[in-house]
Amino acid sequence: MTSGLPNTTKPVYEIDVSRFGKIVCYDQSLLFEKREQKGWESGSTLASSLPFFITQLFVANLSYRVIYYLTRPLYLPPFVAQILCGLLFSPSVLGSTDFIVEHIFPYRFTMVLETFANLALVYNIFLLGLGMDLRMVRITEVKPVIIAFAGLFIALPVGVFLYSLPGNGHPDKIISGCVFWSLAMACTNFPDLARVLADLKLLRSDMGRTAMCAAIITDLCTWVLLVFAFASFTKAGTWNQMMPWVILTTFIFVLLCIYVIRPGITWIFAKTVKAGQVGDTHVWFILGGVVLCGLITDACGVHSITGAFLFGLSIPHDHIIRNMIEEKLHDFLSGILMPLFYIICGLRADISYMLKFTDKFMMVLVITSSFLVKIVTTVVVSLFMQMPTRDAFAIGALMNTKGTLSLVVLNAGRDTKALDSPMYTHMTIALLVMSLVVEPLLAVAYKPKKKLVHYKHRTVQKIKGETEFRVLACVHILPNVSGVTNLLQVSNPTKQSPLNVFAIHLVELTGRTTASLLIMNDENKPKANFSDRVRAESDQIAESFEAMEVNNDAMTVQTITAVSPYTTMHEDICALAEDKRVCFIILPYHKHLTPDGRMGEGNSSHADINQNVLNHAPCSVGILVDRGMAMVRSESLHGEVPKRGVAMLFVGGPDDREALSYAWRMVGQHQINLTVVRFVPGREALVSAGKVAAEYEREKQVDDECIYEFNFKTTNDSSVKYIEKVVNDGQDTISTIREMEDNNSYDLYVVGRGYNSDSPVTAGLNDWSSSPELGTIGDTLASSNFTMHASVLVIQQFSAVNRQAAAAATATTAVGAIAGGVGYNQEAIGSAPKTTHDAEPFMKSMYEDDGDDEEEEHHYGIHR
C-alpha cells in the first residue's frame, strides 16, 4: 500500500472458497498499526480499524441514499434500495475489485463491520416491536384470518419443496435449510405493507384493511416460527439437543416481559415523569434495556433480536416516551447504521458462485413459484369467501411484501450454516424480484372501484332547518384544536339540525411513521391509559374533539388519523369529505399566533394543502385564522356566560352568501351576537369599476334576495344586527372595518373568499395580497399590519365549475406530478381529469345536478 494509507504493509490473505462462504486466513498482526510509534502512541486495533470503519460508513450511506432516490420515482419500496445497495458490493459486482477489497471493505476488518451492523439490527428490530400495537389485533372477521393462515401454511410446504429440488439445498442441511428458506419466502413484512397501501391511497379501502389484518397475523406467526427455528438448530445447522430448555427459558422471558418489565416501566414513568417532561435519562434507560434484553435471549439460546423485539412490545403504548425514542433513534439508525447491515447482506451474496450450482431455469422456476404461491392461494380462498377476484389478486400480491424481517431470516440461516452461499444468494434475488413487482403492479393494475356519491347538501346554504350538518374538521398539531373546537361549539347544533363532526388528525407520512399510526383510526382506536401530560399528541387531539359531545346531545364526533405525504394529503381530505358526505371542511391557517400577538411564518406545506383542498374539495371549505379564538371564555363574576360577538362582512358573490349562511346558523344561541355588515359601492366606485361593476350588478340580484330572506327571518331577533356601509374603494372598506373594531370588540369575523369574483368595494386591495387562499378581505384581516385580535373564518362555497377549472389547470401545469399518480385513487377525488378518459364524464355526472339546482334556486329568487 502507499504511504498515505493506514497500513504500510500490504496484507496477504489465504482464501478458501466453499458452499458456506469464504474462509480467509491472514496474519493477525495486521490488525495492529504498522508505523513508527512515538511516546504515548501505541499500535492498536482501533487505530487501524477506525479509519476503515468511517470510510465504510460513508460509502454505505452514500450508496444507499443514491439508490433510494433513484428508485423512489418508480414507486419502489425502500426494501428494493436496501437489497440493491448490498448487491452493489457483492463479490459479483464491486466486492471483488482490488480497490474495494484493499481500501473499503478489507477482509481483516469484516468482524468490526458485522458487529456494528448487528447492533443496528438489534435496535431496528426494537423499533419494529415498539411500533406494533397488539391491541389492534382483533380477530373479528374470519376473512383476514383465513387468508393469513392459508398463505402462510401453504407457502411453507411449497418452500420446502422448492428447497428440496435437485441442485438447490445442501443434502447435509436439508431440514434446517428448509425451515429458514420457507420462512423467508412465506413471511410478510407488515410495516412495509402498510406504507405501500399508504402510497397507493388504499389504507381505508376494504381490500387494504383486510390485507393489513392478514399481514399483522402473518408477521406475528413468522416471529413465533422464527423463535422455534432459533431454538431448534445449533450454530452449525444441526439439531439442538437443548431445544426444550431453550424454549422453556424463552417462554419464561416472555412472561417476564408481560408481568414484570411492562408494569415496571409503567410504574417508573408514573413516578419519575414530571410535568409531562421526559428527560434523556428515561430514553437512555430504555436504550440500555434493549441491549440487556438482547443479551438475555441470546444467553437463552435464541437470537438477540428476539429480546429486542419483545422489549419493544413491552413499552407502554400511547406514552410520550415512544415518540421521543423514535425521534432520537430512528433517523440515526435508518440513515447511518442500517446501511451497514445491507452491505453485510450484499457481501454474503455471490451471484457468479451461485450460478455454478444453480440452473437458470430452476432459478426462474423458484422465483416465479415464490411470487405466485400467495396470489394463487388468496384467489382460491376468495372463491369460498365470495370476495371479488381483483381484490383477492391485490391482497395476494401485497402478501408478497418483503422487508427487513426477510433479510433477518436469511442471515439467521446463513449464520447457523443452514443456508449455504448459493441458496442464500438465490433467495436474496427472489426477494428483490418480488419487491420490485408488488407496488408498481398494484399501481398500474389495481384501481379501486369508486362508488359514485350523489348528495345534494354540498354547501351550508342548502342546509335547511331540519337537516344534519356534517363537518370535516382538520388539524395538524395540538394547538390547532382549541380554535376549531370552539368554532364548532358555536355552530348551534340542535336536535332538529344536529352537528356531525369528523375530526381528522393530519400526519405527514415520513420514514419514521410507525405502522400502528398508519392504521389507527375511527372507533377502533384503543383508549389510552395515561394522563394528558404524557399521552401521545394524536390521543390528546382525539379526546379534545370527543369531549365536545359529552354535554351536547345534538353533536356526534368521530376521530380519524390520516397519514399521507404532504404532496397528496389533499386527496385524502377530499376523499374523506366525499365518503362522509360532508357539506363543510374546516382547515387551520398555516400560520400560528406568536407570543407577541402576531402571526408567525407558518408551514408552507400546510399552505399548499389548503390551496389544493380549495381547488379540489367536493363541498364548501372554511379556513380558520385562529388568534386565540376567545369564543369560549370563563364565566363572569355574576356567573353569566358573556356574549360573544361575531361579525359577518358581506361584499357580494357566492362565497359571501355561503359565509352569511354559516354565520346565520350561529344565531339562536343566547351567547351569540351577530352583526352583518354589507358593503355597498357608491356611485363613484361603480363608475370607475368598468367591467367589474357589470359583474357586480349581476351578482347583486342574487345577493339582494339572500339579504332580504336573512332580514325577514331575523327581524324580531335582538341578537342580530344588520348594517349597510357605502364605500368607494378597498381603502375605504378597510377604514370602515377599523372603525368597527374600535367601536366594538368582536371575537370572530366571517368573510367570503371571493374566488374568481371582483368587487368595486375591494378595488386596490389585490395588489399586495400575500395569502391568496384567504381572498382579499380575509388576507387583509389576517395580515400582521391589521392590529385586531379577533379570529377570522374565510369561506369558499362549493362550485362544480370552479372545481373542474382548477383541476384542468392542475393537469396542464403539473403533468409530471399527475403522471406519477396514475392509479393512486384519482377516481376518488377527480383531481386529474386528463389522465383517464372517463374522468371528465365522472365529474360531470356527479356535480352537474348540483349546479343546475343552484341556478334554478337563484332564478326562482329573482322572479319571485
Secondary structure, 3 states (H helix, E strand, C coil): CCCCCCCCCCCCCEEEEECCEEEEECCHHHHCCCCCCCCCCCCCHHHHHHHHHHHHHHHHHHHHHHHHHHHHHHCCCHHHHHHHHHHHCCCCCCCCCHHHHHHHCCHHHHHHHHHHHHHHHHHHHHHHHHCCCHHHCCCCCHHHHHHHHHHHHHHHHHHHHHHCCCCCCCHHHHHHHHHHHHHHHHCCCHHHHHHHHHHCCCCCCHHHHHHHHHHHHHHHHHHHHHHHHHHHECCCCCECCCHHHHHHHHHHHHHHHHHHHHHHHHHHHHHHCECCECCHHHHHHHHHHHHHHHHHHHHHCCCHHHHHHHHHHHCCCCEHHHHHHHHHHHHHHHHHHHHHHHHHHHHHCCHHHHHHHCCHHHHHHHHHHHHHHHHHHHHHHHHHHCCCHHHHHHHHHHCCCCCHHHHHHHHHHHHCCCCCHHHHHHHHHHHHHHHHHHHHHHHHHCCCCCCCCCCCCCCHHHCCCCCCEEEEEEECCCHHHHHHHHHHHCCCCCCCCCEEEEEEEEEECCCCCCHHHHCCEHHHCCCCCCCHHHECHHHHHHHHHHHHHCCCCCEEEEEEEEEECHHHHHHHHHHHHHHCCCCEEEEECCCCECCCCCECCCCHHHHHHHHHHHHHCCCEEEEEECCCCCCCCCCCCCCCCCCEEEEEEECCCHHHHHHHHHHHHHCCCCCEEEEEEEEEECHHHHHHHCHHHHHHHHHHHHHHHHHHHHHHHCCCCCCEEEEEEEECCHHHHHHHHHHHHHHCCCCEEEEECCCCCCCHHHCCCHHHCCCHHHHHHHHHHHCCCCCCCCEEEEEECCCHHHHHHHHHHHHHHCHHHHHCCCCCCHHHHCCCCCCCCCHHHHHHHHHHHHHHHHHHHHHHHHHC
